[in-house]
Amino acid sequence: MEFKGFMINMVQSELEDAVGVENVSCTHAEQITYGVDYFWLSRMWADKGNTPPAPEFVVRPGSTEEVAKVMKIANYYKIPVQPWGGGSGSQGGALPMAGGILLDNKRMNKMLDLNTNAGTVTCETGIIFQTLEDYCQEKGYSMMHLPSCLTCCTVGGALAHNGIGILSTKYGKIDDMVLWMEVVLPTGEIIETLPVPKHSSGPNLIPLFLGSEGTLGIITKVKFRLIHEPEIRRHHAFLFPDIHTGYEACHKIVQAVKPSIIRLFDEAETVSIIKKVIGFEKQGSFMNLTLEGYKGIVAAEEEIALKLAQEYGAQYLGTEYGEKWYENRITFFYPGHIMNNPQMFGTLDTVATHENIEKIYWAMKAEVSKFPNVRFISHSSHWYDWGCMNYSRFILDNPPEDPEEALRLHNQIWNAGVRAALANGGVLNDHHGVGLKLSRLMKEQYGPAMKVLEIMKKGLDPNGIMNPYKMGL
Ligand SMILES: Cc1cc2nc3c(=O)[nH]c(=O)nc-3n(C[C@H](O)[C@H](O)[C@H](O)COP(=O)(O)OP(=O)(O)OC[C@H]3O[C@@H](n4cnc5c(N)ncnc54)[C@H](O)[C@@H]3O)c2cc1C
């Protein structure tokens, strides 16, 4: 159905009845704003004066019940629904590619409960993550989820693509922090997960909705576990002769101790980003390491980590550069430090086991470097006992002027990088999600197992209205 004139006004009045007249709009400015997120292509497209994908209605529900009402209207008229949090996602996941209803969650921003006895916090999901963290810190707690987008992402956005913060190696990904969630299904029913995050009472619903990127429902409320601030947090830095020795040492370190941060930079990123942001001048493979907790335990872990790093030829740089890295953890993304238009860039983040991660680094570098004038820089962060994430980036300083040509080249570089990772045992994303950016590669990655996701999607969203064209669904 095409929504024009008389009909668009009929639907608008139903939406206004559901959420209030003042919470339904669609100004020209809003249409442009909601057509751009942190996906390079969407920004390049708009910067060149092209029309971004636009919704017909921007709807701002104030409660779970209002979300449910909107979903029922959308199903009746078969109108696409696009959940939107902070619009800080890098995968084009929030872009309204099929138009329809843009469901902006940010009015649902209430803190519902902070239980200091239980060490839990419950809130609505439209809240900005920094606001939640500030609230917890006032009571002596932290979420220990500190992504670099803390000030611009919502709790719902972080849950929807299963995000991660810089302290993840000790405290886990967001899926390690969730105890309970409330979700509005695409057909408008309100459901809750069971009251504990791990059980053997059938398949667990929490991981089904975490990382589903608004394709299977809208996460409206969440309960998280909380952690007390550590007694001590100590930062260190090392320089390895090359990335290979760095990978070997980091693997040994994460199996022996529990750092909160461990980041290994390749030689190219050490002499570019690390030099620029923290003023470190030497060549080699820079690594920063943070240990935290009770003083005595931290001291013992420091001794082990330093010894292991040195066994692999690392030069210990003391605490200064580790502290500088931590202080500048967000500065890395500020204008002047981060890549920006007119440069073309992309983050080929991949997660893999220790067995495969270095192979993937070399394979992606080889494939991406085949494109003329394309630079490749890389670091590995978010370490697990079993593997880690590789955050490689390609950069092209002078991309084609023509936006359509630039779009095709961007996708060709991505295809080459991602296919190199997949061929070597990588999984195409650790925490940024799939969105529109990588949607076309999901079937290739999952193979016959994609059927399971497709059946879930069909069952939960029979009219196919939730976040169309994303995540390969
Ligand atoms: C400078 C910068 C640094 C970043 N650093 C990190 C980092 O350290 N760690 C990290 O994990 N990410 C990082 N990101 C990526 C991004 O910010 C995250 O993906 C973020 O959590 C997205 O949240 P958002 O509220 O902006 O979501 P949006 O961009 O608005 O939406 C992202 C996806 O989630 C869906 N969605 C949003 N809310 C809901 C909901 N309530 N229910 C269901 N689906 C929903 C949308 O439809 C979309 O598919 C960074 C981004 C930037 C710009």
The ligand as an ORCA input file, in Angstrom:
! r2SCAN-3c Opt
* xyz 0 1
  C      32.302      6.946     18.078
  C      31.657      5.596     18.171
  C      32.227      4.627     18.978
  C      31.625      3.369     19.100
  N      32.141      2.477     19.969
  C      31.476      1.327     20.233
  C      31.928      0.445     21.266
  O      32.935      0.698     21.927
  N      31.216     -0.673     21.483
  C      30.072     -0.971     20.775
  O      29.451     -1.994     21.053
  N      29.633     -0.165     19.783
  C      30.293      0.974     19.499
  N      29.856      1.818     18.519
  C      28.745      1.413     17.664
  C      27.355      1.963     18.122
  O      27.437      3.108     18.816
  C      26.623      0.969     18.871
  O      26.217      0.092     17.863
  C      25.427      1.498     19.679
  O      25.180      0.667     20.765
  C      24.177      1.677     18.914
  O      23.221      2.192     19.800
  P      22.165      3.251     19.306
  O      21.230      3.497     20.431
  O      22.825      4.421     18.721
  O      21.435      2.367     18.206
  P      20.962      2.755     16.754
  O      22.112      3.109     15.892
  O      19.854      3.734     16.838
  O      20.369      1.353     16.294
  C      21.215      0.235     16.104
  C      20.347     -1.007     15.813
  O      19.595     -1.364     16.970
  C      18.188     -1.361     16.684
  N      17.537     -0.898     17.914
  C      17.751      0.266     18.580
  N      17.045      0.284     19.717
  C      16.361     -0.900     19.776
  C      15.469     -1.490     20.717
  N      15.115     -0.877     21.848
  N      14.980     -2.724     20.452
  C      15.309     -3.390     19.308
  N      16.157     -2.868     18.394
  C      16.675     -1.647     18.625
  C      18.038     -0.466     15.482
  O      16.896     -0.782     14.733
  C      19.314     -0.766     14.727
  O      19.158     -1.955     14.004
  C      30.449      3.074     18.360
  C      29.899      4.053     17.531
  C      30.472      5.304     17.459
  C      29.816      6.348     16.603
*
